[in-house]
Amino acid sequence: MDWKTFQALLSGVNKYSTAFGRVWLSVVFVFRVMVYVVAAERVWGDEQKDFDCNTKQPGCANVCYDHFFPISHIRLWALQLIFVTCPSFMVVMHVAYRDDRERKYRAKHGDNSKLYNNTGKKHGGLWWTYLVSLFVKTGIEVSFLYILHHVYDSFYLPRLVKCEVAPCPNQVDCYIGHPTEKKVFTYFMVGASALCIVLNICEIIYLISKRVVRCANKVRRRNRNMAVQDDNYSDDPFNNCALKDKPPSFKTAFKPSFRPAGLRLEEKIRASAPNLSST
């Protein structure tokens, strides 16, 4: 496997990651890929050849090895490294999709127009893609740790295993090659995987808390703007008039006094006029 090409592909993820994501990528390459390539492959090597049983029965050693080691540690770790880094390509593909949309938008509306302020900024759909990739990576890490523990019953490698599988004639003793060295590397790889899980969980908490704080600040800012608008509205003299401050109308001001005075004047005129009907 060409790990240099694999590292070149994942190096593009680093510029879109948070601080926790950069630490996670460093742990993957330094403590897992480098240890795997430099030391682990050489320690395991042809492990079936180093698996010795105290019998000459044809096929017994092969069957016992397949019974106790259904899948090699080194191949299981290779699969784990491949699967655990694949979700990071989801972010790279999403950013590439944004870049393509930005290029088409500028070709249609001009070079000065922008669809995204920054195609690599984790907002909108890219934030969800990044968060989903973290959950997938964490699930893959946990799944492979469970598989390793379930297949070998524990992370411990014994020096001696007793085999009673056919075609072995009776219970035979089989010895594992380099048991202590393999046990050390197994614990180291399991610890590095657990550290990656902790980093993924910290990054998930960081992203969610940062999003919650941003949303809370946005709501607080909106409420403050609405309060300022209400204060400006109440200070406006044209909007603060009440019915009790309205000046009285002409009818309401002069109606009670005007009509009785007119009636009295009309009665005086009628009283002073001569009675022509009597002459």
Secondary structure, DSSP 8 states (H G I E B T S, - for coil): --HHHHHHHHGGGGGGS-HHHHHHHHHIIIIIIHHIIIIIHHHHSSTTTT-EES---TTHHHHHHHHH-SS-HHHHHHHHHHHHHTTHHHHHHHHHHHHHHHHHHHHHH-TT--S-S-TTS--THHHHHHHHHHHHHHHHHHHHHHHHHHHSSSS---SEEEE--TT-SS-EEEE-SSHHHHHHHHHHHHHHHHHHHHHHHHHHHHHHHHHHHHHHHHHHHHHHHHHHHHHHHHH-TTS---GGGS---HHHHHHHHHHHHHHHHHHHHHHHS--TT--
